[in-house]
Amino acid sequence: MPDLWNDLLGCLDLTARPSLDDESVFEGRNQQLEYYRVFGGQLLGQFIRAADLTCPEKSVKSLHALFAREGRTDEPIRYRVRRHHEGRSFATVTIVAEQSYGVVATASVSLHAEAEGPEHQSVPAAPPLLSAEHKVTWDLLPWETRSAVDLDDTASAPPEFEFWMRTPDVDPQLAPAIIAYATDLNLIGTALRPIEGVCQRGNGTAFHSAVTSHSVWFHRPLRTDDWLLLRQHSPLMAGSRCFGRGDVLTENGRLVASYAQEAMVRFPSEVG
C-alpha cells in the first residue's frame, strides 16, 4: 500500500487541461486503494479543488453533489467546470465529473469572498477532546482519529456518532477539500446503528449501499491540522434509503462546517 496521506494530497493536486469553449477542464488521478470503486470522498474533495482553481479569489461556501454511477479506479477523472456567475461577493459553478464511459457525478458549487458581519451559533458545546486511548483506525482516513464508540459494534444503538480528527500539517487552502472527503465515510454506518446484528462492515454481504447525494456547507475558515469534532446523526431510514447529517466543530466549539447525505441501503429482501 502507498503512503495514503501523500496519495490523497496527490489526488487533490488537479492538472489543468485545455479548456472547451466556456468551460475549465481539470483532471485528477484516483487514490491507490484496495477498493473496487472510486471513493465518493475523493470526488467531493476534487470537486472543491476544481472550483477553487476556477475562482481563485473566492472560497467554497457550499457543495451539492449527485453521484450518477460508480467511478472506475483504473482511469483518471476529468472535471468540466462551467462558471455561471462571478461577481464581487459570490460565484456559482457547476461541475461534471466523467470518465470515458460517461458521467460519474455532478456538483453545484457556491463560492464567496470573505466578509465581516454579526455572528451567533446555537449548537451543543463540543465535549472535551478524547485521550489517545480512544484512537481508532479507518483505512480511508489516513490521519489521527479518536472515538468513544465502536462503529463496527453490531449491537443496536441510537443512530448517532461522533469522532475527533486531526491531519498532519497541511496547507489550510486544502482544508475544505479534506473535510468534504472525511464527511463521506461513515454516515451510512451511523444510520445502521439501530439495526441489531448489522454494522458498516456488512456492505456487500449483509446489505448493499451507495451514496446518491452529498452536501457540505462551510461556515467559517478552518484548519484540519487542528483537532476537529465531526458530530453526526441519522434521523431517518426508509424506502431503502438513509439520510444523515452532521456538524464540524473546532476543539473550542466553533461551528465551522455542516454536511448531509442520502444513500441507498438495500438488504437482501429488498433487492429485486
Buried (B, 14 or more C-beta within 10 A) or exposed (E): EEEBBEBBBBBBEBEEEEEEEEBBBBBBBBBBBEEEBBBBBBBBBBBBBBBBBBBEEBBBBBBBBBBBEBBBBEBBBBBBBBBEEBEEEBBBBBBBBBBEEEBBBBBBBBBBBEEEEEEEEEEEEBEEEBEEEBEBEBEBBBBBBBBBBEBEEBEEBEBBBBBBBBBEEBEEEBBBBBBBBBBBBBBBBBBBBBBEEBBBEBBEEBBBBBBBBBBBBBBEEBBBBEBBBBBBBBEEBEEBBBBBBBBBBBBEEBBBBBBBBBBBBBBEEEEE
